Amino acid sequence: AQSVAQPEDQVNVAEGNPLTVKCTYSVSGNPYLFWYVQYPNRGLQFLLKYITGDNLVKGSYGFEAEFNKSQTSFHLKKPSALVSDSALYFCAVRDLSFNKFYFGSGTKLNVKP
Amino acid sequence: EAGVAQSPRYKIIEKRQSVAFWCNPISGHATLYWYQQILGQGPKLLIQFQNNGVVDDSQLPKDRFSAERLKGVDSTLKIQPAKLEDSAVYLCASSFDKNIQYFGAGTRLSVL
């Protein structure tokens, strides 16, 4: 069955340190991959996407993500975290075979001063 | 550019009552999605429209949920009758290219 897994409910990191939020997927074919961020009482906001090309994609607010086909992973990264990055992050996959979107369960990122 | 508008922001009803949510997508976006986001979970797609036609409603509980998209623009999602397990945030999103989705702030529904 198609699915998206975010194995960490919460990630804690100190301001200025690098951060990684993990995502793995189980979808047939070559899916499109996305990261969204959700601030309290707000809708989800697009960060970045991978469709094809370079495995390292850059997005908004200094975030980037690395696509690894062999590991079916699409981890979100940032070299230096900010307190304002604290939010809920969702990985999403678009299954082109069925034109369906699947979201992970979300990872809460806490960046401490 | 105006974003996706949703109303109301909050709704409290008793079980077995009816409720309706409204969504106005970004102008020119042909694809519209309704998601259900239960606390602690990721959004689950309920229904997807392309213009005013339904593309996917496989996860919509059709015995109680219904949705329509009038003239391919605004959309309403209705629950009748509501159950306790329907308590969630209902998110509307629209897309121009079927890839990047733009989300509204959502409607938080509490069923008592």
Interface residues (C-beta under 8 A of the other chain):
Chain A: V4 Q6 Y32 F34 Y36 N41 R42 G43 L44 Q45 F46 K49 I51 F90 A92 R94 N99 K100 F101 F103 G104 S105 G106
Chain B: V4 Y33 Y35 G40 Q41 G42 P43 K44 L45 V55 D56 L91 A93 K98 N99 I100 Q101 Y102 F103 G104 A105 G106
